[in-house]
């Protein structure tokens, strides 16, 4: 028995050597030859800790004013202090916000919606604390490790005890293909195994936000977007259809623009008729986006970017330019380069080499400035 075992050893070694030849190992030199890309994100931090106690709540109230109106509980006074911290990370088409706040109430009213250009989708994951939010007389209660999904295009109000949370703001256009499912799930608590997987993914992203590179951001945004849609689809068994009368004006305008982006008849007049608002009101809604025509132009340029960055899309650049509303290729190249910082040909070449460029971030992000309200307004624009 021992002789046969000894005789088989050379054969085993030869088999192992053949396997190693079939699957060559990457050398340490090869693994480290590609230079590490620099971090792409600069956080926007806000804290009331350095302010006098009597000034803290007013500062937080002003900071959150573009999103919600904030009030204190009945048994609290602004003189008592309000220690709050918030750190925001702008990933181009996704805003991640980490925050710790004391107990308070919040309201996003119909009056605020009429003046606000913000109609993003919003996901909240509490790590500590508890919150109760009412939309259209239906209350969603969130607690530790529970997601709540909500649209900022609808009015809502609620209250929270002292909490630690991570929030995700996603522009309407990012989720437009699944708008019907998402609108029906407004103010829903997401649960199940997919929600647990999303929570684990978010925790992993949080620990790496300061080191993410520009090349990684679009893939992360797409992954989070797809996971949120999957969670919503699995958590809401029998959704009720959202009514047009309850839908925010901005959300209705965005839906119409997205659905008719390829139409030559897409203009302020057709949008006004479809949404049922005046031209003055339409211009007010899109004032933060540089006007409705500028918004349409940016949406079409983003659609062109998506086509050019798709290695399976072989349409001529001139044809993509025409679909984006440009009669002259030179004008398209000029507008595209101004919007993204590189030309259509560079994007197509990079896509062929599987090294896509990420879309350009708003100017205030490059300059390291801006406010939380600026970042919310810039998201998706």
C-alpha positions as CSV (number, residue, x, y, z in Angstrom):
1,X,0.0,0.0,0.0
2,X,2.8,2.4,0.9
3,X,4.7,1.6,-2.3
4,X,1.6,2.5,-4.5
5,X,1.2,5.8,-2.5
6,X,4.8,6.7,-3.0
7,X,4.7,6.0,-6.7
8,X,1.7,8.2,-7.3
9,X,3.3,11.3,-5.8
10,X,5.2,12.4,-9.0
11,X,2.0,12.1,-11.0
12,X,0.2,14.3,-8.5
13,X,2.9,16.9,-8.7
14,X,2.8,16.9,-12.5
15,X,-1.0,17.3,-12.4
16,X,-0.7,20.3,-10.1
17,X,2.0,21.8,-12.4
18,X,-0.2,21.4,-15.4
19,X,-3.1,23.1,-13.5
20,X,-0.8,26.0,-12.7
21,X,0.2,26.4,-16.3
22,X,-3.5,26.4,-17.3
23,X,-4.3,29.1,-14.8
24,X,-1.3,31.5,-14.6
25,X,-1.1,33.6,-11.5
26,X,-1.0,37.4,-11.7
27,X,2.4,38.5,-10.4
28,X,2.5,41.0,-7.6
29,X,4.2,43.5,-10.0
30,X,1.3,43.1,-12.4
31,X,-1.3,43.6,-9.7
32,X,0.2,46.9,-8.6
33,X,1.3,48.3,-11.9
34,X,-2.0,50.3,-12.4
35,X,-1.7,53.6,-10.5
36,X,-4.3,54.2,-7.8
37,X,-6.9,56.8,-8.8
38,X,-7.3,59.8,-6.4
39,X,-10.5,60.0,-4.2
40,X,-13.3,61.8,-6.0
41,X,-15.6,62.9,-3.2
42,X,-15.3,66.0,-1.0
43,X,-17.9,65.9,1.8
44,X,-20.1,68.8,2.8
45,X,-20.2,69.0,6.6
46,X,-22.6,70.9,8.8
47,X,-22.6,70.9,12.6
48,X,-24.2,73.1,15.3
49,X,-21.7,72.0,18.0
50,X,-19.5,75.1,17.6
51,X,-22.5,77.5,18.0
52,X,-24.0,78.9,21.2
53,X,-26.9,76.7,22.5
54,X,-29.4,79.4,21.8
55,X,-28.3,79.7,18.1
56,X,-28.1,75.9,17.3
57,X,-31.8,75.2,16.4
58,X,-32.2,78.3,14.3
59,X,-29.0,77.3,12.4
60,X,-30.4,73.8,11.8
61,X,-33.8,75.2,10.8
62,X,-32.2,77.4,8.1
63,X,-29.9,74.6,6.9
64,X,-32.9,72.3,6.3
65,X,-35.3,75.0,5.0
66,X,-34.9,74.0,1.2
67,X,-36.2,70.5,2.1
68,X,-38.5,70.7,5.2
69,X,-39.8,73.1,7.9
70,X,-38.4,71.9,11.2
71,X,-40.0,72.5,14.6
72,X,-39.1,71.5,18.2
73,X,-41.2,69.3,20.4
74,X,-43.7,71.1,22.7
75,X,-41.5,70.5,25.7
76,X,-38.3,71.9,24.2
77,X,-37.1,75.4,23.7
78,X,-34.5,76.8,21.2
79,X,-32.6,78.0,24.3
80,X,-32.0,74.4,25.3
81,X,-29.6,73.8,22.4
82,X,-29.8,71.5,19.4
83,X,-26.7,69.4,18.8
84,X,-26.9,68.2,15.2
85,X,-24.3,66.9,12.7
86,X,-24.7,66.2,9.0
87,X,-22.2,65.0,6.3
88,X,-23.3,64.9,2.7
89,X,-21.6,63.1,-0.2
90,X,-22.5,64.0,-3.8
91,X,-22.0,61.0,-6.2
92,X,-23.2,62.9,-9.3
93,X,-26.7,61.3,-9.5
94,X,-27.0,60.3,-5.9
95,X,-26.7,62.3,-2.6
96,X,-25.8,60.3,0.5
97,X,-26.3,62.1,3.8
98,X,-25.2,60.9,7.2
99,X,-26.8,62.7,10.1
100,X,-27.4,62.7,13.9
101,X,-30.1,65.0,15.2
102,X,-32.2,65.4,18.4
103,X,-35.9,65.0,18.6
104,X,-37.9,67.3,16.3
105,X,-40.9,67.5,13.9
106,X,-40.7,68.1,10.1
107,X,-43.2,69.2,7.4
108,X,-42.9,69.4,3.7
109,X,-46.2,71.2,2.9
110,X,-48.1,71.7,-0.4
111,X,-47.1,75.4,-0.3
112,X,-43.5,74.4,-0.1
113,X,-43.9,72.0,-3.0
114,X,-45.3,74.8,-5.2
115,X,-42.1,76.7,-4.7
116,X,-39.6,73.8,-4.6
117,X,-37.7,72.4,-7.6
118,X,-36.9,69.3,-5.6
119,X,-39.0,66.1,-6.3
120,X,-36.4,63.5,-5.7
121,X,-36.9,60.0,-4.4
122,X,-35.7,59.6,-0.8
123,X,-34.7,56.5,1.2
124,X,-34.0,56.7,5.0
125,X,-32.2,54.0,7.0
126,X,-32.2,54.6,10.8
127,X,-29.4,53.2,12.8
128,X,-30.7,54.6,16.1
129,X,-34.0,56.2,17.0
130,X,-37.5,56.1,15.6
131,X,-39.6,58.2,13.3
132,X,-43.3,58.5,12.2
133,X,-44.1,60.1,8.8
134,X,-47.6,60.7,7.4
135,X,-48.4,60.9,3.7
136,X,-52.0,61.2,2.6
137,X,-53.3,60.1,6.1
138,X,-51.1,57.0,6.1
139,X,-48.3,56.8,8.7
140,X,-45.0,54.9,8.2
141,X,-43.0,54.0,11.3
142,X,-39.3,53.5,10.9
143,X,-36.8,52.2,13.4
144,X,-33.3,50.8,13.6
145,X,-32.3,48.9,10.4
146,X,-35.6,49.7,8.7
147,X,-35.8,51.5,5.4
148,X,-38.5,54.0,4.5
149,X,-39.0,55.0,0.9
150,X,-40.6,58.3,0.0
151,X,-41.1,60.9,-2.8
152,X,-40.3,64.5,-2.2
153,X,-42.8,65.4,-4.9
154,X,-45.6,64.8,-2.4
155,X,-46.4,66.7,0.9
156,X,-45.6,64.9,4.1
157,X,-45.1,65.6,7.8
158,X,-43.7,63.6,10.8
159,X,-41.6,63.6,13.9
160,X,-38.5,61.8,15.1
161,X,-36.9,61.1,18.4
162,X,-33.1,61.5,18.7
163,X,-31.8,59.6,15.7
164,X,-28.7,58.5,13.7
165,X,-29.5,57.9,10.1
166,X,-28.2,57.6,6.6
167,X,-30.3,59.2,3.8
168,X,-30.3,58.7,0.1
169,X,-31.6,61.3,-2.4
170,X,-32.1,60.2,-6.0
171,X,-33.3,62.4,-8.8
172,X,-36.6,61.6,-10.4
173,X,-35.0,60.9,-13.8
174,X,-32.7,58.3,-12.3
175,X,-35.8,56.2,-11.4
176,X,-38.1,57.3,-14.2
177,X,-38.3,53.9,-15.9
178,X,-39.9,52.4,-12.7
179,X,-41.9,55.5,-11.7
180,X,-45.2,53.7,-11.7
181,X,-44.0,51.1,-9.2
182,X,-42.2,53.7,-7.0
183,X,-45.1,56.1,-6.8
184,X,-47.4,53.4,-5.6
185,X,-44.9,52.6,-2.9
186,X,-44.6,56.1,-1.6
187,X,-44.0,56.3,2.2
188,X,-43.5,52.5,2.4
189,X,-41.3,50.5,4.8
190,X,-39.0,48.2,2.9
191,X,-38.4,44.8,4.4
192,X,-37.3,41.3,3.6
193,X,-34.0,39.8,2.5
194,X,-33.4,42.3,-0.3
195,X,-33.7,45.1,2.2
196,X,-31.1,43.4,4.4
197,X,-28.8,43.0,1.4
198,X,-29.3,46.7,0.6
199,X,-28.5,47.7,4.2
200,X,-25.3,45.6,4.1
201,X,-24.3,47.2,0.8
202,X,-24.9,50.7,2.2
203,X,-22.8,50.0,5.3
204,X,-20.0,48.9,3.0
205,X,-20.3,52.0,0.9
206,X,-20.3,54.3,3.9
207,X,-17.0,53.0,5.2
208,X,-15.4,53.7,1.8
209,X,-16.9,57.0,0.8
210,X,-13.7,59.0,1.4
211,X,-11.7,56.7,-1.0
212,X,-14.1,56.2,-3.9
213,X,-12.8,57.1,-7.3
214,X,-14.6,58.9,-10.2
215,X,-14.6,55.7,-12.3
216,X,-16.4,53.8,-9.5
217,X,-19.2,56.3,-8.9
218,X,-21.6,55.6,-11.8
219,X,-21.5,51.8,-11.1
220,X,-22.2,52.4,-7.4
221,X,-25.1,54.8,-8.2
222,X,-26.6,52.2,-10.6
223,X,-26.2,49.4,-8.1
224,X,-28.0,51.3,-5.4
225,X,-30.7,52.4,-7.8
226,X,-31.4,48.8,-8.9
227,X,-31.3,47.5,-5.4
228,X,-33.8,50.2,-4.2
229,X,-36.2,49.3,-7.1
230,X,-35.9,45.6,-6.3
231,X,-36.6,46.3,-2.6
232,X,-39.7,48.4,-3.4
233,X,-41.0,45.8,-5.9
234,X,-40.7,43.0,-3.4
235,X,-42.0,44.9,-0.4
236,X,-45.2,46.3,-1.9
237,X,-47.4,43.4,-2.7
238,X,-50.5,45.1,-4.1
239,X,-49.7,48.8,-4.7
240,X,-52.5,51.3,-5.1
241,X,-52.2,53.5,-8.2
242,X,-51.1,57.1,-7.4
243,X,-53.6,59.6,-8.6
244,X,-52.6,62.5,-10.8
245,X,-54.3,65.0,-8.5
246,X,-52.0,64.0,-5.6
247,X,-48.8,64.0,-7.6
248,X,-46.6,67.0,-7.2
249,X,-46.5,69.5,-10.1
250,X,-42.8,69.1,-10.6
251,X,-43.0,65.4,-10.6
252,X,-45.8,65.5,-13.2
253,X,-43.7,67.8,-15.4
254,X,-40.6,65.6,-15.1
255,X,-42.7,62.5,-16.0
256,X,-44.0,64.2,-19.1
257,X,-40.6,65.5,-20.2
258,X,-39.0,62.1,-19.7
259,X,-41.8,60.3,-21.6
260,X,-41.6,62.7,-24.5
261,X,-37.8,63.4,-24.6
262,X,-37.5,62.2,-28.2
263,X,-40.5,64.2,-29.4
264,X,-39.9,67.3,-31.7
265,X,-43.1,68.8,-30.1
266,X,-41.6,68.9,-26.6
267,X,-41.8,72.5,-25.6
268,X,-43.2,74.8,-22.8
269,X,-46.6,75.0,-24.4
270,X,-47.1,71.2,-24.7
271,X,-45.8,70.7,-21.1
272,X,-48.2,73.3,-19.8
273,X,-51.2,71.7,-21.5
274,X,-50.2,68.2,-20.3
275,X,-49.5,69.2,-16.7
276,X,-52.3,71.8,-16.5
277,X,-50.2,74.8,-15.4
278,X,-49.4,78.3,-16.7
279,X,-46.2,79.1,-18.5
280,X,-45.3,81.4,-15.6
281,X,-45.7,78.6,-13.1
282,X,-43.7,76.2,-15.3
283,X,-40.8,78.7,-15.5
284,X,-40.9,79.1,-11.7
285,X,-40.7,75.3,-11.2
286,X,-37.6,75.1,-13.4
287,X,-36.0,78.3,-12.3
288,X,-33.3,76.4,-10.3
289,X,-32.5,74.3,-13.4
290,X,-31.8,77.3,-15.6
291,X,-35.3,77.2,-17.2
292,X,-37.4,74.4,-18.7
293,X,-35.6,74.5,-22.1
294,X,-32.3,74.2,-20.4
295,X,-33.6,71.3,-18.4
296,X,-34.8,69.5,-21.5
297,X,-31.4,70.2,-23.2
298,X,-29.6,68.7,-20.3
299,X,-31.9,65.6,-20.2
300,X,-31.2,65.1,-24.0
301,X,-27.5,65.5,-23.5
302,X,-27.5,62.9,-20.7
303,X,-29.4,60.5,-23.0
304,X,-26.7,61.1,-25.6
305,X,-24.1,60.4,-23.0
306,X,-25.8,57.1,-22.2
307,X,-25.9,56.1,-25.9
308,X,-22.2,57.1,-26.5
309,X,-21.0,55.3,-23.4
310,X,-22.8,52.0,-24.4
311,X,-20.2,49.9,-26.2
312,X,-23.1,48.0,-28.0
313,X,-24.6,51.2,-29.5
314,X,-23.1,51.7,-32.9
315,X,-25.3,54.6,-34.1
316,X,-23.3,57.4,-35.8
317,X,-22.6,60.4,-33.6
318,X,-24.4,62.6,-36.0
319,X,-27.6,60.5,-35.6
320,X,-27.3,60.7,-31.8
321,X,-26.8,64.5,-32.1
322,X,-30.0,64.8,-34.1
323,X,-32.0,62.8,-31.6
324,X,-30.7,65.2,-28.9
325,X,-32.2,68.1,-30.9
326,X,-29.0,69.4,-32.6
327,X,-29.1,70.0,-36.4
328,X,-25.4,70.6,-36.5
329,X,-22.8,68.1,-35.2
330,X,-20.5,70.9,-34.3
331,X,-23.1,72.5,-32.0
332,X,-23.7,69.1,-30.4
333,X,-20.0,68.6,-29.8
334,X,-19.7,72.1,-28.3
335,X,-22.7,71.7,-26.0
336,X,-21.7,68.1,-25.0
337,X,-18.1,69.1,-24.2
338,X,-19.3,72.1,-22.1
339,X,-21.7,69.9,-20.1
340,X,-19.4,66.9,-19.4
341,X,-15.8,68.2,-19.9
342,X,-15.0,65.8,-22.8
343,X,-16.1,65.3,-26.4
344,X,-18.6,62.8,-27.8
345,X,-15.7,61.0,-29.6
346,X,-13.7,60.7,-26.4
347,X,-16.7,59.1,-24.6
348,X,-17.3,56.6,-27.4
349,X,-13.6,55.7,-27.5
350,X,-13.4,55.3,-23.8
351,X,-16.5,53.0,-23.8
352,X,-14.9,50.8,-26.5
353,X,-11.9,50.5,-24.2
354,X,-14.2,49.7,-21.2
355,X,-12.9,52.8,-19.4
356,X,-16.0,55.1,-19.3
357,X,-15.9,58.7,-18.1
358,X,-18.2,59.6,-15.2
359,X,-20.6,62.5,-15.9
360,X,-19.4,65.9,-14.7
361,X,-20.4,67.0,-11.3
362,X,-21.9,70.5,-10.6
363,X,-19.4,73.3,-10.6
364,X,-19.9,74.1,-6.9
365,X,-18.7,70.5,-6.1
366,X,-15.5,71.1,-8.0
367,X,-14.9,74.3,-6.1
368,X,-15.6,72.7,-2.8
369,X,-18.4,75.1,-2.0
370,X,-22.2,75.1,-2.1
371,X,-24.8,74.4,0.6
372,X,-27.1,71.4,1.3
373,X,-29.9,73.2,-0.6
374,X,-27.5,73.8,-3.6
375,X,-26.6,70.2,-3.7
376,X,-30.3,69.1,-3.6
377,X,-31.1,71.5,-6.4
378,X,-28.2,70.4,-8.5
379,X,-28.9,66.7,-8.1
380,X,-29.9,65.3,-11.5
381,X,-29.5,68.7,-13.2
